[in-house]
Structure formats: structure tokens, C-alpha cells
């Protein structure tokens, strides 16, 4: 139902225009909002509610019902006069329109939450979408936005002001930690535009809320029923990004690479793979210097000279680090096969450590 603040604002605005005072009560006579205290007799309210009349003059006041689905929910009261009665009817019309708009907004949000969670049958998806005037066949993508926020941070409101329902966008949530954006795309939009939108979200939250944020998105879909698919992909992208690409604030499901494959491996298979390579000496942790050396060496296609230059170390120092790593792991990453094996092994170890850290 409408909040008392919304109703109060409505009648305050109309009083400023008409110079007529109004009071709005519920069906048991409780005052919801008023511009001037009036004498309200609860017995008369109850009698009026039970009657079939839409309006009555009682004790020098006009009483007019406000309906929701054919049932009275509020009574608008004003001083008895022809002019005041007309203005009171305007209040009634305004409140009934607000009720319809509120219900549509609530139903829309509820529909998309159930759609995201796969709680709807295909028939229900099409039926409810038609009632809510939603385009069934339209390009969309789901974003998952994780920020260290609370209700006071205003992140949800920021996103709702940027992505408007009138444009077909939906900002909602199905859990406390993440905000979900279902973005309706233009026909010509592709992943370049999708990533640009993600950058806009990150920049806005970083600048206005001063919060660290991670954004993940699923694949572009063309039918409304596939929203849950894009949502699940965005969830996977967010997890994979935390495990393997922690330095990135934006991760797309379409760019997960080998991280997607490792994420879907059974833990037992991961353990077997690691033990095959390292035996019982599993490299749970490598120091920061070694990790930076390995990653830079791989990024430079095993080029010793370029890696040494980027690390600002002498070539011999780099070779010493690589030999030290070889003794620790029995892998010489100057050889392509060993370099690839170590890269995959370190990603698998990161995945296993993440699994161990989960509460489930």
C-alpha cells in the first residue's frame, strides 16, 4: 500500500493549489495524512465503508472512497461544499492512479526476481510479461554488481537513476551482497557496448559512493525467458573473476578463458592433477616476488630479456629466480610445456583454496 509520506505529499500539493484542506483515513478510521486536523468519528467511517455509496455527506464533511481492485482502502474527507467536493475527487483520482502505479512497479520487480531465480513456468513468463507490457523478444544482458554497500550508501538509488524502468531496464536484488541490473539493449549493441556500460557503472560508484566495486555480466540474450541463464553466467563470471582475475573490476562471461574450465572441474580431479605434477609438495603459496616474476615472464612469451627489463632486474638475477623456482617445483618455465603446466597448476591451486574458503 502507499506510504503515508506519499499520501501526505499528494494532499499538501493539492492544498497549495486549491486552498482546500483534506484528510485521508483508512477503512477503520485511522488518520493516514491530513492538511488540517478534522473531527473523525470512526463509527461513521465504518458505516460508510460498509455502505454501497462511493461518497456521502456526513456531519458537514464530504466522504469519498478510494478503491483498490474494487475494495475501499482509503477515505478522503473534506469540508462540505461543491468546490471542495470536486477537488476531493481529484485527490481520489490521484491516489487511485498512485496505487495502480505502485502495484505495477511491485509486480514488475517481483516478476523479474522470480524470473532470475527460475521460479516461473514458461507459460507464466509469457502470461505475466504480457500483463506487465514487457517486450518478450528483445536483446538484454544481466549485470551483477558487488559493492561494499548498505542502504545508506545509495548505490541502489544511483543505479535506478541511471537505468530507468521507462527504458526497459530493471534494477533489483535477490540477495544482500549483490545488485542486479537487467539491461535492455539496442538491436545493434554487442559486447563492446555491454563492457562500456560496465565501465560506466564502476566509474559512477567509485566516484559518487567512493566504494570499491566489481561488475560481472553474462551473455547477451534475445528472449525474456533466458534472463536466468544470463544471470547464472554473471554469477559464475563474478566468482571466476575473484579467483583468477582479482585485479580486474569488470569480468564478462564471454572472456573467462581457461578460468571457466577450471571453475567447472570437480575438486577431486583438481587434487589428482596437482599431485601428478608436484607430488605431495603442492605449492600452496609462492612469495609475491616469485608470482610477479612468473606472470611477467609468461606475459612476455618466455622472453628473458624483455621480462628482465620490465622487472627492472639484471638478466642474471632473473635467471637465478627461474632456477630457484625450478628447484622448488621441478618445472623449468623457460620451456613452453613446463610454463603452461605451471600456469594452469597455479590457477587450479587458487581455485582449490577458494573452494576451501567457502562457508558451504
C-alpha positions in Angstrom: 0.0 0.0 0.0 1.0 3.6 -0.4 3.2 5.2 2.3 1.8 7.9 4.5 4.5 10.2 3.2 3.4 9.8 -0.4 -0.2 10.5 0.5 0.8 13.5 2.7 2.8 15.0 -0.2 -0.1 14.5 -2.6 -2.7 16.3 -0.5 -0.2 19.0 0.5 0.4 19.7 -3.2 -3.3 19.9 -3.9 -4.0 22.1 -0.9 -1.3 24.6 -2.2 -3.2 24.7 -5.5 -6.8 24.6 -4.3 -6.6 26.1 -0.8 -8.8 23.3 0.4 -7.9 21.0 3.4 -8.0 17.3 3.1 -7.7 14.3 5.4 -7.1 10.7 4.3 -8.0 7.8 6.6 -8.0 4.1 6.3 -11.1 1.9 6.4 -11.1 1.7 10.2 -10.8 5.5 10.7 -7.0 5.8 11.3 -5.7 9.1 10.0 -3.0 8.4 7.3 -2.4 12.0 6.3 -4.0 15.4 6.8 -3.5 19.1 6.0 -5.7 20.2 8.9 -7.0 18.3 11.9 -10.6 17.3 11.5 -13.1 15.6 13.8 -13.2 12.0 12.6 -15.9 9.7 14.0 -14.7 6.1 13.5 -18.2 4.7 13.8 -19.3 6.9 10.8 -16.3 5.8 8.8 -17.1 2.1 9.4 -20.7 2.6 8.4 -19.7 4.5 5.3 -17.2 1.7 4.3 -20.0 -0.9 4.7 -22.4 1.1 2.6 -22.6 0.8 -1.2 -22.2 4.5 -1.7 -19.0 5.9 -3.3 -19.5 9.2 -1.5 -21.6 10.7 1.3 -22.1 14.0 3.2 -21.7 13.3 6.9 -21.7 15.9 9.6 -20.7 18.8 7.3 -18.0 16.8 5.5 -17.7 15.0 2.2 -16.5 11.4 2.5 -15.2 9.7 -0.7 -13.9 6.2 -1.1 -10.6 5.3 -2.8 -10.7 1.8 -4.3 -8.1 -0.9 -5.0 -9.4 -3.9 -7.0 -13.0 -2.9 -6.2 -12.4 -2.7 -2.4 -12.2 0.6 -0.5 -8.8 1.2 1.0 -8.9 4.9 1.9 -11.5 7.6 2.6 -10.8 11.2 1.5 -12.5 13.7 3.7 -13.0 17.5 3.1 -15.3 20.3 4.2 -18.8 20.2 2.7 -19.0 22.4 -0.4 -19.4 21.9 -4.1 -16.0 23.2 -4.9 -14.3 21.2 -2.2 -16.1 18.0 -3.4 -14.6 18.5 -6.9 -11.1 18.9 -5.6 -11.6 15.9 -3.3 -12.5 13.8 -6.3 -9.2 14.9 -7.9 -7.4 13.7 -4.7 -9.2 10.3 -5.1 -8.2 10.0 -8.7 -4.6 10.8 -7.9 -4.4 8.3 -5.1 -6.0 5.5 -7.2 -3.5 6.2 -10.0 -0.7 6.0 -7.5 -2.0 2.7 -6.2 -2.0 1.3 -9.7 1.5 2.6 -10.4 2.8 1.2 -7.1 1.3 -2.2 -7.7 2.6 -2.4 -11.3 6.1 -1.5 -10.0 5.9 -4.1 -7.3 4.6 -6.7 -9.6 7.3 -5.9 -12.2 10.0 -6.2 -9.6 8.5 -9.4 -8.2 8.2 -10.9 -11.7 11.9 -10.3 -12.5 13.1 -11.6 -9.2 11.2 -14.9 -9.8 12.4 -14.9 -13.4 16.1 -14.6 -12.3 15.6 -17.5 -9.8 13.9 -19.8 -12.3 10.7 -19.8 -10.2 8.3 -19.4 -13.2 7.0 -21.9 -15.7 7.4 -20.8 -19.3 3.6 -20.2 -19.6 3.7 -17.9 -16.6 6.7 -16.0 -18.0 4.8 -15.1 -21.2 1.5 -14.5 -19.5 2.8 -12.2 -16.8 5.1 -10.4 -19.3 2.1 -9.6 -21.4 0.2 -8.2 -18.4 3.2 -6.0 -17.5 3.6 -4.8 -21.1 7.1 -6.3 -21.4 8.8 -7.0 -24.7 9.4 -10.7 -24.8 11.8 -10.8 -27.7 14.4 -8.1 -27.1 18.2 -8.1 -26.6 19.1 -8.0 -22.9 22.1 -8.7 -20.6 22.3 -9.3 -16.9 24.9 -7.5 -14.8 25.9 -8.5 -11.3 27.2 -5.6 -9.2 29.0 -6.3 -5.9 29.9 -3.3 -3.8 30.5 -3.0 -0.1 27.3 -1.1 0.4 24.4 -0.7 2.8 21.0 1.0 2.5 22.5 4.4 3.4 25.2 4.3 0.7 22.6 5.0 -2.0 24.1 2.6 -4.6 20.7 1.1 -5.5 19.2 4.5 -6.0 22.2 5.6 -8.1 21.7 2.7 -10.4 17.9 3.3 -10.6 18.5 6.9 -11.6 20.9 5.9 -14.3 19.0 2.9 -15.7 15.3 3.8 -15.9 12.4 1.5 -16.0 10.9 3.5 -18.8 13.9 2.4 -20.9 13.1 -1.3 -20.2 15.9 -1.6 -17.6 15.4 -3.3 -14.2 17.5 -2.8 -11.1 16.7 -5.3 -8.3 18.3 -7.7 -5.9 17.7 -11.3 -4.8 20.4 -11.4 -2.1 22.0 -8.8 0.3 25.5 -8.7 -1.3 24.8 -8.0 -4.9 22.7 -5.7 -7.0 21.3 -7.0 -10.3 20.8 -4.9 -13.5 18.8 -6.4 -16.3 19.8 -4.1 -19.2 17.7 -3.8 -22.3 20.0 -3.3 -25.3 19.6 -1.7 -28.7 19.4 -4.1 -31.6 22.9 -3.1 -32.8 24.6 -3.4 -29.4 27.3 -6.0 -28.9 29.8 -6.9 -26.2 31.8 -3.7 -26.8 28.7 -1.7 -25.7 28.0 -4.1 -22.9 31.5 -3.6 -21.5 31.3 0.2 -21.9 28.1 0.1 -19.7 30.0 -1.9 -17.1 32.8 0.8 -17.1 30.1 3.5 -16.6 28.7 1.6 -13.5 32.2 1.2 -12.0 33.2 4.8 -12.6 29.9 6.1 -11.1 30.1 4.1 -7.9 33.8 4.7 -7.5 33.3 8.5 -7.9 29.9 9.2 -6.2 29.8 6.5 -3.5 33.6 6.1 -3.2 33.2 2.3 -2.9 35.2 -0.5 -4.5 33.0 -2.4 -6.9 33.2 -5.5 -9.1 30.9 -5.9 -12.1 30.3 -9.1 -13.9 27.9 -9.8 -16.9 26.5 -12.8 -18.7 26.0 -13.4 -22.3 23.6 -11.3 -24.4 20.2 -12.9 -24.7 17.4 -12.3 -27.2 14.4 -13.7 -25.3 13.0 -12.8 -21.9 12.8 -16.4 -20.7 16.7 -16.6 -20.9 17.2 -13.9 -18.3 18.0 -16.5 -15.6 20.7 -18.0 -18.0 22.5 -14.7 -18.3 22.2 -14.2 -14.5 23.8 -17.6 -13.8 26.6 -16.7 -16.2 27.1 -13.4 -14.5 27.3 -15.2 -11.1 29.9 -17.6 -12.5 31.9 -14.7 -14.0 31.9 -12.9 -10.7 33.3 -16.0 -8.9 35.8 -16.7 -11.6 36.9 -13.1 -11.5 37.6 -13.2 -7.8 39.6 -16.4 -8.1 41.7 -15.8 -11.2 41.4 -12.2 -12.1 41.3 -10.3 -8.8 42.9 -7.2 -10.3 40.0 -6.7 -12.7 36.9 -4.7 -11.7 35.0 -5.9 -14.7 34.6 -9.5 -15.9 32.5 -10.8 -18.7 31.4 -14.4 -19.1 32.4 -14.3 -22.7 36.1 -13.5 -21.7 36.7 -16.0 -18.8 39.0 -18.2 -20.9 40.6 -21.1 -19.1 39.3 -19.9 -15.8 35.8 -21.0 -16.8 37.1 -24.5 -17.5 38.9 -24.8 -14.2 35.9 -23.4 -12.3 33.8 -26.3 -13.5 36.3 -29.1 -12.6 35.5 -31.4 -9.7 37.7 -30.8 -6.7 38.9 -34.4 -6.7 40.1 -34.1 -10.3 41.9 -30.9 -9.4 43.7 -32.6 -6.5 44.7 -35.5 -8.7 46.1 -33.1 -11.3 48.2 -31.2 -8.7 49.5 -34.4 -7.1 50.6 -35.7 -10.6 52.7 -32.6 -11.1 54.1 -31.8 -7.7 53.6 -35.0 -5.7 53.0 -34.1 -2.1 54.9 -30.8 -2.4 51.9 -28.8 -3.5 52.8 -25.1 -3.9 50.1 -23.6 -1.7 51.8 -20.3 -1.7 54.5 -18.6 -3.7 56.0 -15.4 -2.5 54.9 -12.1 -4.2 58.3 -11.7 -6.0 58.1 -15.2 -7.5 54.5 -14.7 -8.6 55.2 -11.4 -10.3 58.3 -12.9 -12.0 56.3 -15.9 -13.3 53.4 -13.8 -14.5 55.6 -11.2 -16.2 57.7 -14.0 -17.8 54.5 -15.7 -19.2 53.1 -12.4 -20.4 56.2 -11.7 -22.4 56.1 -15.1 -24.1 59.1 -16.5 -22.2 61.4 -13.7 -23.3 64.1 -13.4 -20.7 65.5 -10.0 -21.8 62.1 -8.3 -22.0 61.0 -9.7 -18.7 64.2 -8.6 -17.0 63.7 -5.1 -18.5 60.1 -4.9 -17.2 61.0 -6.1 -13.8 64.0 -3.7 -13.6 66.4 -6.5 -12.7 69.6 -7.8 -14.3 69.2 -10.7 -16.7 71.3 -12.9 -14.4 69.0 -12.1 -11.4 66.0 -13.2 -13.4 67.8 -16.4 -14.4 68.6 -17.0 -10.8 64.9 -16.6 -9.8 63.8 -19.0 -12.6 66.4 -21.6 -11.5 65.2 -21.2 -7.9 61.6 -21.8 -9.0 62.7 -24.9 -11.0 64.2 -26.4 -7.8 61.1 -25.8 -5.9 58.6 -27.1 -8.5 60.7 -29.3 -10.8 59.4 -27.1 -13.7 61.6 -25.0 -15.9 59.3 -22.3 -17.2 61.8 -21.4 -19.9 60.4 -24.5 -21.6 56.9 -23.8 -23.0 55.3 -27.1 -21.8 56.5 -26.5 -18.3 55.5 -22.8 -18.4 51.9 -23.8 -19.4 51.8 -26.6 -16.8 52.8 -24.2 -14.0 50.3 -21.5 -15.2 47.4 -24.0 -15.1 48.6 -25.6 -11.8 48.7 -22.2 -10.1 45.2 -21.4 -11.3 44.0 -24.8 -10.1 45.6 -24.2 -6.7 43.9 -20.8 -6.5 40.5 -22.5 -7.3 41.1 -25.2 -4.6 42.0 -22.5 -2.0 38.8 -20.6 -2.9 36.7 -23.7 -2.5 38.2 -24.3 0.9 37.3 -20.8 1.9 33.6 -21.0 1.1 31.2 -21.4 4.1 29.2 -24.3 2.5 
